[in-house]
C-alpha cells in the first residue's frame, strides 16, 4: 500500500535529496505498518518528531508505536518550533 510522507521545516533534510523541495514523497509500506515503523528508516531523532498528524489528525506520542496506517493516508511530521 502507499501513503504520502511529509516532513516539514528542518526535518525535510531527512528526505531523499530529490524530494526535499516538495517536503513530501510517496512511500510504499506493508500492511499493519505503524507510524513508528514508517518513520524508522529515515533516522529521525525522536526529540525532533514533535507534531505528528495522519490526515490532519494529531497522533499523541503514546499512540505512535501502535497506530497503523492505511492505504492513502497522509503522514505529516513537524519538529518543535520556537518563535518570538
Buried (B, 14 or more C-beta within 10 A) or exposed (E): BEBBBBBBBEBBEBBEEEBBEEBBBEBEBEEEBBBBBBBEEBEBEEEBBBEBBBEEEEBEEEBBEEBBBEEEBBBBBBBEEEEE
